[in-house]
Amino acid sequence: MIRDAARRLLFSQGPLGFTMDAVAHAAHVSKTTLYAHYPNRHALLVAVVADQASRIDLALGTPPATAEDLLVDLERFVSSLHGFLAGNEHARLMQAMGQAAPPLRDLTAVYRHGPRRSHERLADYLGQAQRQGLIDCGDPRHAAELLLGMTMGLDLVRAMYQQPSPYKGARARAAHARRVVQRFLAMSRPAQAPEQPLPHETPG
């Protein structure tokens, strides 16, 4: 698949390896076929961003039926999102966008298919959980933005200053995701059950 080949090239070789020639070769298609699907490098970049957002959003694929489902889904989402944004793949994506120097409308397309899409998907998921009485988060869109901010903390700033994240590695990232989600759910606990601990939460 063309998008899979483009994703592998971008995230393994960075922007210098992310060329239409290289993608066509890696995908085993002609340049004519490639350009028929993606008229330019930026269109291909938008497709890669959309594909990455889909991978992150997989954890939110179905509405939660129980508080346990809610906790597990949000932990997976937070861990996946943090792993991407705080890792090398996101840095290479930013480099590719910077080198392409697209006009504002193209940056808007990347934002729409990536960050905004994940924000909307998370807001929809939280709204479903709220309608089922699993949480009381108020405005789901605002709650989703709050959870996204809690997810990243200072790590985007650390990346700007080339400082290491304290949450490197799968175990550290999973522990971070659990802390973030537990705190978020504690703030969003339904009023009718204030004394019930969240799944896996340590009381007190």
SULZISUL-V127961 format. One record per residue. N is the residue number from 1. PHI is phi in radians with two decimals (999 if undefined). D_LAST is the distance of its C-alpha to the last C-alpha in whole Angstrom. Layout:
BEGIN
n: (N N)
phi: (PHI PHI)
d_last: (D_LAST D_LAST)
END
This chain:
BEGIN
n: (1 2 3 4 5 6 7 8 9 10 11 12 13 14 15 16 17 18 19 20 21 22 23 24 25 26 27 28 29 30 31 32 33 34 35 36 37 38 39 40 41 42 43 44 45 46 47 48 49 50 51 52 53 54 55 56 57 58 59 60 61 62 63 64 65 66 67 68 69 70 71 72 73 74 75 76 77 78 79 80 81 82 83 84 85 86 87 88 89 90 91 92 93 94 95 96 97 98 99 100 101 102 103 104 105 106 107 108 109 110 111 112 113 114 115 116 117 118 119 120 121 122 123 124 125 126 127 128 129 130 131 132 133 134 135 136 137 138 139 140 141 142 143 144 145 146 147 148 149 150 151 152 153 154 155 156 157 158 159 160 161 162 163 164 165 166 167 168 169 170 171 172 173 174 175 176 177 178 179 180 181 182 183 184 185 186 187 188 189 190 191 192 193 194 195 196 197 198 199 200 201 202 203 204)
phi: (999 -1.10 -1.13 -1.10 -1.12 -1.11 -1.12 -1.06 -1.14 -1.08 -1.48 -1.78 -2.00 1.40 -1.09 -1.17 -1.57 -1.64 -2.04 -1.11 -1.06 -1.15 -1.14 -1.02 -1.14 -1.19 -1.54 1.05 -2.26 -1.35 -1.12 -1.08 -1.14 -1.05 -1.20 -1.17 -1.58 -2.32 -1.17 -2.76 -1.11 -1.18 -1.06 -1.19 -1.11 -1.05 -1.12 -1.13 -1.08 -1.09 -1.13 -1.13 -1.07 -1.09 -1.12 -1.20 -1.35 -0.99 -1.12 -1.84 -1.21 -2.27 -1.08 -1.25 -1.69 -2.39 -1.09 -1.14 -1.02 -1.04 -1.08 -1.12 -1.09 -1.17 -1.10 -1.12 -1.09 -1.07 -1.11 -1.15 -1.12 -1.12 -1.06 -1.32 -1.20 -1.66 -1.90 -1.18 -1.08 -1.15 -1.06 -1.21 -1.10 -1.10 -1.10 -1.11 -1.17 -1.16 -1.24 -1.27 0.79 -1.30 -1.18 -1.00 -1.10 -1.31 -1.09 -1.09 -1.11 -1.11 -1.09 -1.12 -1.51 -2.01 -1.00 -1.16 -1.08 -1.15 -1.06 -1.16 -1.14 -1.15 -1.07 -1.09 -1.11 -1.14 -1.09 -1.12 -1.12 -1.21 -1.13 -1.55 1.37 -1.45 -2.49 -2.32 -1.86 1.27 -1.29 -1.03 -1.17 -1.17 -1.09 -1.12 -1.13 -1.08 -1.13 -1.10 -1.13 -1.11 -1.06 -1.51 0.93 -1.70 -1.17 -1.18 -1.19 -1.00 -1.11 -1.05 -1.68 0.99 -1.85 -1.24 -1.38 -1.34 -1.99 -1.32 1.64 -1.09 -1.19 -1.13 -1.18 -1.13 -1.13 -1.09 -1.06 -1.13 -1.08 -1.08 -1.17 -1.09 -1.18 -1.11 -1.21 -1.12 -1.27 -1.95 -1.18 -1.02 -1.13 -1.31 -2.40 -1.21 -1.69 -1.42 -1.21 -1.24 -0.96 1.22 -1.47 -1.54 -1.05 1.37)
d_last: (50 51 48 46 49 48 45 45 48 46 43 45 47 46 48 52 51 51 54 56 58 56 54 57 57 54 54 58 59 62 61 63 60 57 59 59 56 54 57 56 53 51 51 50 47 46 46 44 41 41 41 38 36 37 35 32 32 32 29 29 32 31 29 26 26 23 19 19 23 21 19 21 24 22 21 25 26 24 25 28 29 27 29 32 32 31 33 37 38 37 39 42 42 42 45 46 46 47 50 51 51 51 52 49 49 49 45 45 45 43 40 41 41 38 35 36 36 33 31 33 32 29 29 31 28 26 28 29 25 25 28 27 24 21 20 21 22 25 28 27 29 27 24 26 27 24 22 25 25 21 23 25 24 26 28 31 32 31 34 36 36 37 33 31 28 25 24 28 28 27 24 23 23 21 18 19 19 16 14 16 16 13 13 16 15 12 15 17 15 18 18 19 16 13 11 12 9 12 14 13 9 6 4 0)
END
